[in-house]
């Protein structure tokens, strides 16, 4: 940072709170380094700033408050082989996991559910699908709700599945809260590694209620530009004469992106695709789910 800019920011600290406009992000491209994210690489929670690790948590769990979530999972398909240390751009992608985004140069199909690469068994070694699902959200730390908004990107193995002893994959966890009439931003959420999984997999559970005095702060954080950017899959495309590159637009906290298909391991667990349920199924599940209050009490006694 130049001395001049440092002086300007010192005199006008609100500048960095307004976020970057679309033109600045587009021109800066991969040169920006202010993004904050959480990585689960190696089964460890790591805070990353500008692509560099700044801290790691040795505990197997981490508490956060979810301030904003993408409404659907996203998809990315890599046709190119993965090479260590080399950026590989996705060939096709979708923010809603239903149809390719409008700016995809070569869509692989008209819809994701009819695409050969989203079919089970299309991944490397016949495991999973070649087109990877992931889910984006924005989180803050419960002890600093007005602090950094960080992006969290979950791989499919952490998004779908069944309850395991009071811990849920992400979407079933949100469904459990909804069945009990509790909004995600009203509870402190505990992220915990599944030690039985051969690859990094995170499960979720409620840890405590968000203090009433922090509710307004959490809601404002969810409306911020940083939170809005955190829940979007953004792919930066260079000049048509060059290969497109994945954008590193300043987006807060991000768990590992799905790797290109050549990097996928045959031992990776197969994740069932989410399916629509009718109202009777929803009510039946709601009856089986424990009351959130009792779950919170259980965690409180454990701690």
C-alpha positions as CSV (number, residue, x, y, z in Angstrom):
1,X,0.0,0.0,0.0
2,X,1.3,3.5,-0.9
3,X,1.9,6.1,1.8
4,X,-0.7,8.3,0.0
5,X,-3.4,5.6,0.1
6,X,-2.6,4.8,3.8
7,X,-3.1,8.5,4.7
8,X,-6.4,8.6,2.7
9,X,-7.7,5.5,4.5
10,X,-6.6,6.8,7.9
11,X,-8.6,10.0,7.3
12,X,-11.6,8.2,5.6
13,X,-11.8,4.6,7.1
14,X,-15.3,4.2,5.7
15,X,-13.8,3.8,2.2
16,X,-13.0,0.1,2.8
17,X,-16.5,-0.6,4.1
18,X,-18.2,0.4,0.9
19,X,-16.7,-2.6,-1.0
20,X,-15.5,-2.7,-4.6
21,X,-17.6,-1.6,-7.5
22,X,-18.1,-3.9,-10.6
23,X,-15.6,-2.0,-12.8
24,X,-12.8,-2.1,-10.2
25,X,-13.3,-5.8,-9.6
26,X,-13.4,-6.6,-13.3
27,X,-10.2,-4.6,-14.2
28,X,-8.3,-5.8,-11.0
29,X,-9.1,-9.4,-11.8
30,X,-6.7,-11.8,-10.0
31,X,-4.6,-8.9,-8.6
32,X,-6.9,-8.3,-5.7
33,X,-5.7,-9.8,-2.4
34,X,-8.3,-8.6,0.2
35,X,-10.5,-11.7,0.2
36,X,-11.0,-13.6,3.5
37,X,-12.1,-17.2,3.6
38,X,-12.1,-20.3,5.7
39,X,-10.3,-23.4,4.3
40,X,-10.8,-27.0,5.5
41,X,-7.7,-28.3,3.6
42,X,-6.1,-31.2,5.4
43,X,-9.0,-31.5,7.9
44,X,-8.0,-28.2,9.6
45,X,-9.9,-25.0,9.8
46,X,-7.7,-22.3,8.3
47,X,-8.3,-18.6,7.9
48,X,-7.0,-17.4,4.5
49,X,-6.5,-13.8,3.5
50,X,-5.5,-13.0,-0.1
51,X,-4.8,-16.7,-0.7
52,X,-2.4,-16.9,2.2
53,X,-3.0,-18.7,5.5
54,X,-2.9,-16.3,8.4
55,X,-4.1,-18.7,11.2
56,X,-5.2,-22.2,11.9
57,X,-7.5,-23.7,14.5
58,X,-6.1,-26.9,16.1
59,X,-9.6,-27.9,17.5
60,X,-11.8,-30.2,15.5
61,X,-14.6,-27.7,15.7
62,X,-15.3,-24.1,15.0
63,X,-18.3,-21.9,15.8
64,X,-19.7,-19.3,13.4
65,X,-22.9,-17.4,12.7
66,X,-24.3,-17.7,9.2
67,X,-25.3,-14.2,8.0
68,X,-26.2,-15.1,4.4
69,X,-26.6,-18.2,2.3
70,X,-26.9,-19.0,-1.4
71,X,-30.5,-20.3,-2.0
72,X,-29.2,-23.2,-4.1
73,X,-26.0,-25.2,-4.6
74,X,-23.8,-24.2,-7.5
75,X,-22.0,-26.4,-10.1
76,X,-18.6,-26.3,-11.7
77,X,-17.2,-28.7,-14.4
78,X,-13.5,-28.9,-15.3
79,X,-12.6,-30.4,-18.6
80,X,-8.9,-29.7,-18.2
81,X,-6.6,-31.8,-16.2
82,X,-5.4,-30.5,-12.9
83,X,-1.7,-29.6,-12.5
84,X,-0.1,-28.7,-9.1
85,X,0.3,-25.0,-8.7
86,X,-1.5,-24.1,-11.9
87,X,-4.9,-22.4,-12.1
88,X,-7.5,-24.3,-14.1
89,X,-10.6,-22.6,-15.2
90,X,-14.0,-24.3,-15.3
91,X,-15.4,-25.2,-18.7
92,X,-19.0,-24.9,-17.5
93,X,-20.6,-23.6,-14.4
94,X,-24.0,-22.8,-12.9
95,X,-25.0,-20.6,-9.9
96,X,-28.3,-22.3,-9.4
97,X,-27.2,-25.9,-10.3
98,X,-30.2,-26.0,-12.8
99,X,-28.9,-24.4,-16.0
100,X,-25.5,-23.1,-17.2
101,X,-24.9,-19.4,-16.5
102,X,-25.6,-17.1,-19.4
103,X,-21.9,-16.2,-19.7
104,X,-20.7,-19.8,-20.1
105,X,-18.9,-19.8,-23.5
106,X,-19.5,-23.5,-24.2
107,X,-22.5,-24.9,-22.1
108,X,-22.3,-28.7,-21.8
109,X,-26.1,-29.1,-21.9
110,X,-29.2,-27.0,-21.8
111,X,-29.9,-28.0,-18.2
112,X,-27.8,-29.5,-15.5
113,X,-30.1,-32.4,-14.8
114,X,-29.7,-33.6,-18.4
115,X,-26.0,-33.1,-18.6
116,X,-23.8,-36.2,-18.9
117,X,-21.2,-34.7,-16.5
118,X,-23.7,-34.3,-13.7
119,X,-24.7,-38.0,-13.8
120,X,-23.6,-40.2,-11.0
121,X,-20.6,-42.2,-12.0
122,X,-19.2,-39.6,-14.5
123,X,-16.4,-38.6,-12.1
124,X,-12.9,-39.9,-12.1
125,X,-12.8,-43.6,-11.5
126,X,-16.6,-43.8,-11.8
127,X,-17.0,-42.1,-8.5
128,X,-19.5,-39.2,-8.0
129,X,-20.1,-36.8,-10.8
130,X,-17.6,-34.9,-13.0
131,X,-19.6,-31.7,-12.4
132,X,-19.2,-30.8,-8.8
133,X,-21.8,-29.4,-6.5
134,X,-20.9,-26.8,-3.8
135,X,-22.7,-24.4,-1.5
136,X,-21.7,-20.8,-0.7
137,X,-22.4,-18.8,2.4
138,X,-21.2,-15.8,4.4
139,X,-20.3,-16.2,8.1
140,X,-18.9,-14.2,11.0
141,X,-17.3,-15.2,14.3
142,X,-19.8,-15.2,17.2
143,X,-17.4,-13.3,19.5
144,X,-17.0,-10.6,16.8
145,X,-20.3,-10.3,14.9
146,X,-19.4,-6.9,13.5
147,X,-16.0,-8.1,12.3
148,X,-14.9,-9.7,9.1
149,X,-17.5,-11.3,6.9
150,X,-15.9,-14.5,5.6
151,X,-16.9,-16.7,2.7
152,X,-17.5,-20.4,3.2
153,X,-17.7,-22.8,0.3
154,X,-18.7,-26.3,1.1
155,X,-18.1,-29.4,-1.1
156,X,-21.1,-31.7,-1.7
157,X,-20.0,-34.2,0.9
158,X,-20.6,-31.5,3.6
159,X,-23.9,-30.4,2.1
160,X,-26.1,-33.5,1.7
161,X,-26.6,-36.7,3.7
162,X,-28.1,-37.9,7.0
163,X,-27.9,-36.9,10.7
164,X,-25.1,-38.4,12.6
165,X,-25.6,-38.3,16.4
166,X,-26.9,-34.8,16.6
167,X,-24.8,-33.4,13.7
168,X,-26.0,-32.7,10.2
169,X,-24.6,-32.0,6.7
170,X,-25.4,-28.4,5.8
171,X,-28.7,-28.6,3.9
172,X,-30.3,-31.1,6.3
173,X,-29.1,-28.9,9.2
174,X,-30.9,-25.8,7.7
175,X,-34.0,-28.0,7.1
176,X,-33.9,-29.1,10.8
177,X,-33.8,-25.5,11.9
178,X,-36.6,-24.5,9.6
179,X,-38.8,-27.4,10.8
180,X,-38.4,-26.0,14.3
181,X,-39.2,-22.4,13.1
182,X,-35.6,-21.2,13.8
183,X,-33.7,-19.0,11.3
184,X,-30.0,-19.9,10.8
185,X,-28.9,-16.3,11.7
186,X,-30.4,-16.7,15.1
187,X,-28.1,-19.5,16.3
188,X,-24.4,-20.0,16.8
189,X,-23.5,-22.9,14.5
190,X,-20.8,-25.4,15.3
191,X,-18.9,-26.8,12.4
192,X,-17.2,-30.1,13.2
193,X,-15.1,-32.4,11.1
194,X,-16.4,-35.9,10.5
195,X,-13.4,-38.0,11.6
196,X,-14.9,-41.1,9.9
197,X,-14.7,-39.5,6.4
198,X,-11.6,-40.2,4.2
199,X,-11.8,-36.6,2.8
200,X,-12.4,-33.4,4.7
201,X,-16.1,-33.3,5.6
202,X,-17.9,-30.8,7.9
203,X,-21.0,-31.5,9.9
204,X,-23.2,-28.8,11.6
205,X,-25.1,-28.5,14.9
206,X,-26.6,-25.6,16.9
207,X,-24.3,-24.5,19.8
208,X,-26.1,-21.5,21.3
209,X,-28.5,-18.8,20.7
210,X,-27.3,-15.5,19.2
211,X,-27.6,-12.8,21.9
212,X,-30.5,-10.4,21.2
213,X,-28.2,-7.4,21.1
214,X,-26.3,-9.0,18.2
215,X,-29.3,-9.8,16.0
216,X,-29.4,-6.3,14.3
217,X,-25.7,-6.5,13.6
218,X,-26.0,-10.0,12.1
219,X,-28.9,-8.8,9.8
220,X,-26.8,-5.8,8.6
221,X,-23.8,-8.0,7.9
222,X,-26.1,-10.2,5.7
223,X,-27.0,-7.1,3.7
224,X,-23.4,-6.0,3.1
225,X,-21.8,-6.1,-0.4
226,X,-19.2,-8.5,1.0
227,X,-21.9,-11.0,2.0
228,X,-23.6,-10.6,-1.4
229,X,-20.4,-11.4,-3.2
230,X,-19.7,-14.3,-0.8
231,X,-22.7,-16.3,-1.9
232,X,-22.1,-15.9,-5.7
233,X,-20.0,-18.2,-7.9
234,X,-18.1,-15.7,-10.0
235,X,-15.9,-16.7,-12.9
236,X,-13.6,-14.1,-14.5
237,X,-13.1,-14.3,-18.2
238,X,-10.1,-12.8,-19.9
239,X,-9.8,-11.5,-23.4
240,X,-11.1,-14.1,-25.9
241,X,-7.6,-14.7,-27.2
242,X,-6.6,-16.0,-23.7
243,X,-7.8,-18.8,-21.6
244,X,-10.5,-17.8,-19.0
245,X,-9.4,-17.7,-15.5
246,X,-11.3,-18.2,-12.3
247,X,-12.0,-14.9,-10.6
248,X,-10.3,-14.1,-7.3
249,X,-12.7,-11.1,-6.8
250,X,-12.5,-10.0,-3.1
251,X,-14.8,-12.6,-1.7
252,X,-14.6,-13.1,2.1
253,X,-14.2,-16.8,3.4
254,X,-14.1,-19.9,1.3
255,X,-13.8,-23.6,2.0
256,X,-12.1,-25.6,-0.6
257,X,-13.5,-25.3,-4.2
258,X,-14.3,-28.6,-5.9
259,X,-11.2,-29.9,-7.6
260,X,-11.0,-30.6,-11.3
261,X,-12.1,-34.1,-12.2
262,X,-8.6,-35.4,-12.8
263,X,-7.8,-34.7,-9.2
264,X,-10.8,-36.6,-7.8
265,X,-10.0,-39.7,-5.8
266,X,-11.9,-43.0,-6.4
267,X,-12.3,-43.3,-2.6
268,X,-14.3,-40.1,-2.4
269,X,-17.7,-40.9,-0.9
270,X,-20.7,-40.8,-3.3
271,X,-23.1,-38.1,-2.3
272,X,-26.8,-38.6,-3.2
273,X,-28.3,-35.7,-5.1
274,X,-31.0,-33.6,-3.3
275,X,-34.6,-34.5,-4.1
276,X,-37.8,-32.7,-3.7
277,X,-40.1,-33.9,-0.9
278,X,-43.8,-33.6,-0.6
279,X,-45.5,-32.0,2.4
280,X,-46.2,-35.4,4.1
281,X,-42.5,-36.3,4.0
282,X,-41.6,-32.9,5.4
283,X,-44.0,-33.2,8.3
284,X,-42.9,-36.8,9.0
285,X,-39.3,-35.6,9.2
286,X,-40.2,-32.7,11.5
287,X,-41.8,-35.1,13.9
288,X,-38.5,-37.1,14.1
289,X,-36.3,-34.1,14.7
290,X,-35.5,-33.2,18.2
291,X,-36.4,-29.8,19.6
292,X,-33.7,-27.3,19.0
293,X,-33.8,-26.1,22.6
294,X,-32.9,-29.6,23.8
295,X,-30.1,-29.8,21.3
296,X,-28.7,-26.6,22.5
297,X,-28.9,-27.7,26.1
298,X,-27.1,-30.9,25.2
299,X,-24.2,-29.0,23.6
300,X,-24.1,-26.6,26.6
301,X,-23.7,-29.5,29.0
302,X,-21.0,-31.1,26.9
303,X,-18.9,-27.8,26.9
